[in-house]
């Protein structure tokens, strides 16, 4: 039974289980977000000659 392998991480207090789940996905989520922002800003620079952050708002 594969669920036996993961029972120790989620057994016990619910706060510890919640923290474990958040930390497990935190690094991947930050990496994906940084990659999406980099791609988006690169496209803006390539297409319009400036990034979204460097655009002048009138």
NUROKE-598605 format. One line per field, with one value per residue: residue number from 1; residue in three letters; x, y, z of N, C-alpha, C in turn. Coordinates in steps of 0.02 Angstrom, whole numbers, plus 32768, in hexadecimal, padded with zeros to 4 digits. Each point is the difference from the previous one (the first is absolute). Layout:
<atoms>
resi c(NUM | ...);
resn c(ala | ...);
n_px c(X | ...);
n_py c(Y | ...);
n_pz c(Z | ...);
ca_px c(X | ...);
ca_py c(Y | ...);
ca_pz c(Z | ...);
c_px c(X | ...);
c_py c(Y | ...);
c_pz c(Z | ...);
</atoms>
This chain:
<atoms>
resi c(1 | 2 | 3 | 4 | 5 | 6 | 7 | 8 | 9 | 10 | 11 | 12 | 13 | 14 | 15 | 16 | 17 | 18 | 19 | 20 | 21 | 22 | 23 | 24 | 25 | 26 | 27 | 28 | 29 | 30 | 31 | 32 | 33 | 34 | 35 | 36 | 37 | 38 | 39 | 40 | 41 | 42 | 43 | 44 | 45 | 46 | 47 | 48 | 49 | 50 | 51 | 52 | 53 | 54 | 55 | 56 | 57 | 58);
resn c(unk | unk | unk | unk | unk | unk | unk | unk | unk | unk | unk | unk | unk | unk | unk | unk | unk | unk | unk | unk | unk | unk | unk | unk | unk | unk | unk | unk | unk | unk | unk | unk | unk | unk | unk | unk | unk | unk | unk | unk | unk | unk | unk | unk | unk | unk | unk | unk | unk | unk | unk | unk | unk | unk | unk | unk | unk | unk);
n_px c(802A | 7FFB | 7FC3 | 8016 | 801D | 7FC5 | 7FEE | 8040 | 7FFD | 7FC9 | 801E | 7FD8 | 8022 | 7FCA | 8019 | 801C | 7FC8 | 7FDF | 802B | 7FFC | 7FBE | 7FFF | 802C | 7FDC | 7FCE | 801B | 8033 | 7FD9 | 7FD3 | 8032 | 801A | 7FC4 | 7FF2 | 803D | 7FF7 | 7FC2 | 8015 | 8034 | 7FD7 | 7FD5 | 8030 | 801B | 7FC3 | 7FF1 | 803C | 7FF5 | 7FC1 | 8007 | 8038 | 7FD3 | 8012 | 7FD6 | 8037 | 801B | 7FC3 | 7FFD | 7FE1 | 7FD8);
n_py c(7FC5 | 8028 | 8002 | 7FC5 | 8008 | 801D | 7FCE | 7FF8 | 8015 | 7FDD | 7FD5 | 8004 | 8038 | 8023 | 8028 | 7FCB | 7FE0 | 8035 | 8009 | 7FBE | 8002 | 8036 | 7FE6 | 7FCA | 8029 | 801B | 7FD5 | 7FCE | 8017 | 800E | 7FC5 | 7FE5 | 8022 | 7FF4 | 7FC2 | 8002 | 801F | 7FD6 | 7FCE | 8015 | 800F | 7FC6 | 7FE7 | 8021 | 7FEE | 7FC3 | 8002 | 801E | 7FE0 | 7FEF | 7FFA | 7FDA | 7FEF | 8002 | 7FEC | 8037 | 800F | 8010);
n_pz c(8000 | 7FCC | 8017 | 8010 | 7FC5 | 7FF6 | 8026 | 8007 | 7FC2 | 7FF9 | 8025 | 8031 | 800D | 7FF7 | 802F | 801B | 7FF4 | 8015 | 8032 | 8007 | 7FF7 | 8027 | 802B | 7FF7 | 7FFB | 8035 | 8002 | 7FEF | 802A | 802A | 7FF1 | 8001 | 8037 | 8016 | 7FEB | 8018 | 8036 | 8001 | 7FF1 | 802C | 802C | 7FF1 | 7FFF | 8037 | 8016 | 7FEB | 8015 | 803C | 800E | 802B | 803F | 801E | 8022 | 7FC3 | 7FF8 | 7FDA | 8037 | 7FCF);
ca_px c(7FD6 | 802B | 7FED | 8027 | 803F | 7FF6 | 7FD6 | 8025 | 8002 | 7FBF | 7FE1 | 800D | 7FDD | 7FEE | 802B | 803E | 7FF1 | 7FF6 | 8042 | 8025 | 7FE5 | 8012 | 8047 | 800E | 7FF1 | 8017 | 803B | 7FEB | 7FD4 | 8029 | 8026 | 7FD3 | 7FEC | 803A | 8008 | 7FCA | 800F | 8039 | 7FE9 | 7FD3 | 8028 | 8029 | 7FD4 | 7FF1 | 803C | 800B | 7FCB | 7FF4 | 803E | 8007 | 7FDB | 7FC5 | 8018 | 801F | 7FD0 | 7FE9 | 7FB7 | 7FEA);
ca_py c(803B | 803B | 8035 | 7FF6 | 8024 | 8047 | 800B | 8024 | 8048 | 801E | 7FE9 | 802D | 8040 | 8018 | 8038 | 7FE4 | 7FE6 | 803A | 801E | 7FD3 | 8006 | 8041 | 8001 | 7FD2 | 8021 | 8046 | 800A | 7FF7 | 8038 | 803C | 7FF6 | 8006 | 8046 | 8025 | 7FEF | 8020 | 8048 | 800A | 7FF7 | 8038 | 803D | 7FF8 | 800B | 8048 | 8023 | 7FED | 801B | 8048 | 8023 | 800F | 7FD1 | 801C | 8029 | 803C | 8025 | 803E | 8005 | 8045);
ca_pz c(8000 | 7FFA | 802F | 803E | 7FFB | 800B | 803B | 8033 | 7FF2 | 8008 | 803F | 8038 | 8000 | 7FBD | 7FF0 | 7FE5 | 7FBE | 7FD4 | 7FF3 | 7FD3 | 7FBC | 7FE6 | 7FF1 | 7FC8 | 7FC1 | 8000 | 7FD6 | 7FBB | 7FEF | 7FF6 | 7FC3 | 7FC7 | 7FFB | 7FE7 | 7FB9 | 7FDA | 7FFE | 7FD4 | 7FBB | 7FF1 | 7FF8 | 7FC4 | 7FC7 | 7FFD | 7FE9 | 7FBA | 7FD5 | 8007 | 800D | 8047 | 802A | 8021 | 8038 | 7FE6 | 7FD8 | 801D | 8002 | 7FF6);
c_px c(802C | 7FEE | 8026 | 8041 | 7FF9 | 7FD9 | 8025 | 8001 | 7FBE | 7FDC | 8011 | 7FDA | 7FF5 | 802D | 8042 | 7FF6 | 7FF7 | 8043 | 8029 | 7FE8 | 8012 | 8049 | 8011 | 7FF3 | 801B | 8039 | 7FED | 7FD5 | 8027 | 8028 | 7FD5 | 7FEB | 8039 | 800A | 7FCB | 800D | 803A | 7FEC | 7FD4 | 8027 | 802D | 7FD7 | 7FF0 | 803C | 800C | 7FCD | 7FFC | 803F | 800A | 7FD8 | 7FC3 | 8015 | 801E | 7FD1 | 7FEB | 7FB4 | 7FEC | 7FB7);
c_py c(803E | 8037 | 7FF9 | 8028 | 8049 | 8010 | 8029 | 804B | 8022 | 7FE9 | 8032 | 8040 | 8019 | 803B | 7FE8 | 7FE5 | 8039 | 8020 | 7FD5 | 8007 | 8043 | 8002 | 7FD4 | 8022 | 8047 | 800B | 7FF9 | 803A | 8040 | 7FFB | 8009 | 804A | 802B | 7FF3 | 8022 | 804B | 800F | 7FFA | 803C | 8040 | 7FFC | 800C | 804B | 8027 | 7FF2 | 8022 | 804C | 8028 | 8016 | 7FCC | 8023 | 802F | 8041 | 802C | 8040 | 8003 | 804A | 8006);
c_pz c(8000 | 8031 | 8042 | 7FFE | 8012 | 803F | 8035 | 7FF6 | 800F | 803F | 8037 | 7FFA | 7FB9 | 7FEB | 7FE2 | 7FBA | 7FCE | 7FEE | 7FD1 | 7FB8 | 7FE0 | 7FEC | 7FC5 | 7FBD | 7FF9 | 7FCF | 7FB6 | 7FE9 | 7FF3 | 7FC0 | 7FC2 | 7FF7 | 7FE4 | 7FB6 | 7FD5 | 7FFB | 7FD1 | 7FB6 | 7FEA | 7FF3 | 7FC3 | 7FC1 | 7FF8 | 7FE5 | 7FB6 | 7FD3 | 8001 | 800F | 8048 | 8028 | 801E | 8038 | 7FE8 | 7FD8 | 8025 | 7FFD | 7FF9 | 8012);
</atoms>
